[in-house]
Amino acid sequence: MRRSRVWALPAGLAAGLTLAGCGVPESGVIQAGPAASGIHSPGASPVPPKVVALYFLHDGDLTPYPRKAGHPADFRSVLDMLFAGPDAAESTSATTELPRLPAPPEVVVDGEHALTVRLPTGAGRPGYRALMQLTCTVAGVAGSSAAKPTDGPGGGASATAPGSLARPEVKVSGDGWTRTLSAGPCPDPIPS
C-alpha cells in the first residue's frame, strides 16, 4: 500500500506536466451552478417556505401583507423584502414610506422584550408611519419561530432566534438619533 502512494504522486505530477506542455492553459476556480447541498433521503420532502407579514400602507393605514420567505425566515431576508417595497401584485393597493437603503440594516436582540434595528449611515430618519412599518414587521418575525440568526455581508443581522418575543419594543436608530416604538398598536398579521 505504501508503495502505490509513492508512485501516485509522480504519476499525477507527470500528467499535469504533460497537459501543461501540450498547450492546455491553466485556469482558476470556475464558478457555476448552485453550491452543493448534500444528499437527501428519498422520503424527505422539501420544507415549505414560511409566510411572514410585511407591513405596508393601504390608504394610509398600516396593513399586513403576507409574503413567502425562505425557510427559515430570518431578519435579513425579511428586512430586504420590506425595504424593497411592495411587489407587483401588492403595489395595486400597498405603498411604503420606508426609504431605499444604501446598505442592509442590522437587527440585534436586546433582552427578552426589545430589539434594535440600526439603519446604515446615510439612510436618513424615516417618519412615524415608516418606523411603524419597520416595527410591526420586525416584531412579527420576532414573535414567530421564524427568526433565526443571520450573518451576511454588510453587518448582517446578529439576532439570536427570539421566538419568545411576542410584542417586543423595537428601537430604531440611525445617524445620531434613536426612537423606541411599541409593537402594541400593530394590526394582527394575516394568519398563514
N, C-alpha and C positions, 0 to 999 in steps of 0.2 A: 504494500500500500504506500509506503513512504517513497518508493522508487517512482511510482506513477505521478506523484505530486512534483517531484523534481523535474520530470520530463514535461509536465503540463505547462510550466512557466516558460521554458524556452520555446515550446510549440506555439503558445499564444503570442509571444513576442515576435516570432518569425512570421506568423500570419499578419500581424499588424505592420511589420516592416514591408512585407510583400505587397499589401494594399497601398501603403504609402508610396512605394516605389512604382506602382502601376498608374500613378496619376489620379488616384481617388482622393479628392480633397477631404481634409478633416472638417468636422462640424461640431458645434457645441450641442447643448441640450435643445431639442426641438419640442416646443410646447404644442400639444394637440389634444383635443378632446377633454372630457371632464376627468378629474382626479379619480384614481381607483377608490372604490368604496367598499371593497371586501366581498366576501361570498355570503350570499343569503340562502337560507334553507328554503327548499321548495314550498313548504307550507306557510312561510311567513308572508304576510300581506303588508303592503306599504302603509305607513301611518298617514292618515288623512291630515290635511293642513288644519291649523286652528283658525277659528274665526274670532277676530278682535273687533272692538268698536273704535272707529276713528271718529272723533268729534269735529264736525264741520258746522257751518251755519246754514240754516234753512229759513229764509225770510227773516234773517237777523237773530233767530233763536238757535241756541246750542242743540245739536241733534246728533245722535249716534248713527253712524253708517257702518254696517258690518263689512269686513274685508277679510279675505283669506290671507293668512300669514304663514310663512314657513313653520314647520313643526320642529321643535317647539318655538313659539314666538318669543322673541327677545326684544328688549327695549330698542336696540339698534335698528332692527328691521321695521318695527312699528313706527318709530320716530322718522325714519327715512320715508315711509309711506305718508305719514301725516304732513311732513313739511313739503312733500312733493305736491300736495293738494289733491282735490277731488279727481278721480279718474274720469274717463269719457262718459261712462254711464251716470256717475254721481253728479257730474257738472251740470246736468239739466236742472237740478234742484239745490245743489250744495255750493257754497262759497267758502273761502277761508280768508282770515286776516293775518295768518302767520306769514312771516317773511321768508324768502328764499335764503338759505343759509350758505355762507362761504365754506363751511366745514360741518361735519356732524356734531350734534350736541353730546354731552356726556351726562349719564344718569348715575347717581350714587345713592344707595340706601343709607339714611341717617338714623338708624334705630328702628324701632318697631312700627312707628306711625308717621314717618316722614321720609320724603325723597327729595333729592336736589337735582335739578336739571340745569346744567351750565351751558349757556349758549356760547358759541365761539366768538372770538374777538371780531368786531365789525358787523355783528348781527343786528345791532340796533335794539331799542327797547319796544317790544310789542305792546299793543293796547290791551285793555282788560279782557275783551272777548277773545282775542288771540291767546292770551295767557290761560283763559278758561278752557279753550280747545286743547291746549297742551296738558293742563292739569287733569282734565277728565280722561283724556286718552291714557296718560301715564298711570293714573290711579286705577283705571280699568285693567290695564295689563298687570299692575302690581297686585291687584286683588284676585287675579286668576292664577291658576297653576301654570300659566303660560310663560311667565317671566323667568328667564334664565340668564346667567352671566354671559357677556359677550366681550370679546377683546379684539378690536379691529383697528385698522389704520385711523389716524385722526383722533386718537384718545380712546375711542370706544366707550361703551357703557361698562362701568365697573361695578354694577349692582349684582348682589347675590340674588338667589331666587327668593323673592319676597312674597310668596303665595299667601302669607297671613295678613298682608296689608289690605284690609277691606276698604276703608275710605281714608287713605292717608292724607296728610298735609303735603303739598308739593311746593318746594322752594325753587323759584326760577331766578337765576342770576345771569348777569351779563357784564358788560364793561362798566364797572363802578355802581351797579345797582343790584338789589335783591328784592324780590317780592314773594311773600308766603301766601298761598291760597289754599283753601279747604276744598276737598272734593265733595263735601256735603251737598252743595246745590247742583251737582251734576245730574242730568237725567239718567235714569237707569238704562244700561245698554240693552240692545235688542237681544232676546235670548237666542242662542245658537242652536 
